[in-house]
Amino acid sequence: MVPATRYGHVISAIEIICGVVYTAVVTGVIFIRFSKPKAKIVYAERPVVANHNGVPTLMIRIANGRNPHVGRCVGPAQRADIGIDSEGQDFSQDV
């Protein structure tokens, strides 16, 4: 079956384009729905208030509650300088 007129070709082309766009949108919606990561954050039992550079600072420890193991991870590295702040505590600073 082939369209016999120019009008038939135009209608057929519009139908094909709409079908491809519809399929792409539905595929994207389904992919987004099932690929959303679920955050699982674990908080420390007790927060700590301590001086940091002379200012009282609230410190809360958090950790990843999911499986933290990553296999064959390759990526850029970043260097950090380790120093001592005004209170005499070690700290790291990105360079």
Secondary structure, 3 states (H helix, E strand, C coil): CCCCCHHHHHHHHHHHHHHHHHHHHHHHHHHHHHHCCCCCEEECCCCEEEEECCEEEEECCEEECCCCCCCCCCCCCCCEEEEECCCCCEEEEEC
